[in-house]
Amino acid sequence: MVERFRVSPVTVSRALAQLAAEGLVVTRPGAGAFRARPRTPLVPGGDTSWQEVALSADGAADVVPRTVDASGVTACLATPPAGVIEFSGGYLHPVLQPEKAMAEALSRAGRRPGAWGRPPLDGLPELREWFARDIGDTVTAAEVLIAAGGQSALTTALRALAPPGAPVLVESPTYPGMLAVARAAGLRPVPVPVDADGVKPALLADAFRATGARVFVCQPLFQNPTGAVLAPERRPEVLRIAREAGAFVVEDDFVRRLVHDDSGPLPRPLAADDPDGVVVHVRSLTKATSPSFRVGALAARGPVLERLRAIQIVDTFFVPRPLQEAALELVGAPAWPRHLRALSAELRARRDAMTAGLRLHLPELALPHVPSGGYHLWLRLPEGAGGASHAYGSGGEAALHSAALRAGVALNPGRPYFSAEPPAAHIRLSFAAVAGTGEIAEGVRRLRAAYDEAGRSEHGA
């Protein structure tokens, strides 16, 4: 088929996968692909058109319509077709995951007395204590709730802190999964720009005054997608501004365990320096382990803690006890610090390999900041002048995404990271979801070809 139709093996693989998904082809490993048996005609279904009215009815004129759009999240969760290099992934490749340590921890946890019984609703006391120490010496176990990963904790926090229709301040750009959570809850995300030193305090204060918002969601450490770290002089300013506005700061501390080994000492979480209960802190073990190891924590002080607790219980009851027991076994094992040291060194090597490859083969892409933690790079595409391969608008971003898939590499377009009109076209490239530096080099080579193709198509070449 490659020779007959003059297309790449990746295109053939994707076409066969699509035909199999539609039930037109059956693939048999080791034998080939075969035409499927004709389908039995389906019995005509009912009329579901009434749901369009029911799902769009707001019930009140002042309520913001809910938009449940998971596309920004599924782009990071979806597994690309075979042969496509995954620069779009948000989790560690299996070679980076502590699979043996997790398996041993789960095995030991399953043999603990009472491991399969109902856990305390707030979480196992020992695990809450561990998270409290991990956050900072000013946080106690009584101020920690165990959550089913960071996404679940963010959902609980936003539902607890803002009523439907309310504005919520967000960094711009920011994590698409958080924007999806806010919109699904009927909230109105309001962007506050971020630079290399994190959110801009003056603009944050302006946004609080203009909107009357009572919540600001931020990632002060290795922000997604920019990689920015909130500067030391801005940290107390952010807390002061929120306190004066009578607002909460939701601190998503999602990649503290993914620091690179050339980073200096990390700043403490905002929650560790917050005696007034301004900060609702979110963290998780998932990013440093496996996408299926969904154990995280919510930390807060004051009356808000009871509201967080109540919403979490209503939504999920509790995190399964075997998973909590396994988390305790994992973080208490000698293999845990060894894993973190190895991961820190490997992430630095991958970051350096991707950075060097981009500077050599794609100097047209601006890389304003090289982070010392996290798992991705945030690149700006060039603006309107200089020839076919040097001009990218909002349409060019989508064109590059499509061309990259055809070339066999998946990336994240920048548009979903903005809650309003983006100032420029961007892409995000992950270096954690691939097998190694060799795959990074090949992915950058493919991206070069895709960039040239997309540039030609943008200008009708």
Secondary structure, DSSP 8 states (H G I E B T S, - for coil): -HHHHT--HHHHHHHHHHHHHTTSEEEETTTEEEE-------------THHHHHHH--SSTTS-------HHHHHHHS---TT-EESS--S--GGGS-HHHHHHHHHHHHTSTTTTS---TT--HHHHHHHHHHH-TT--GGGEEEESSHHHHHHHHHHHH--TT-EEEEEES--HHHHHHHHHTT-EEEEEEEETTEE-HHHHHHHHHHH---EEEE--SS-TTT-----TTHHHHHHHHHHHTT-EEEEE-TTGGGB-TT-------GGGG-TTS-EEEEEESSTTS-TT---EEEE--STHHHHHHHHHHHHHS---HHHHHHHHHHHTSTHHHHHHHHHHHHHHHHHHHHHHHHHHH-TTSB-----SBSSEEEEE---S-SSGGG---HHHHHHHHHHHHHHTEE-EESGGG-SS--SS-EEEEESSSSS-HHHHHHHHHHHHHHHHHHHHHHTT-
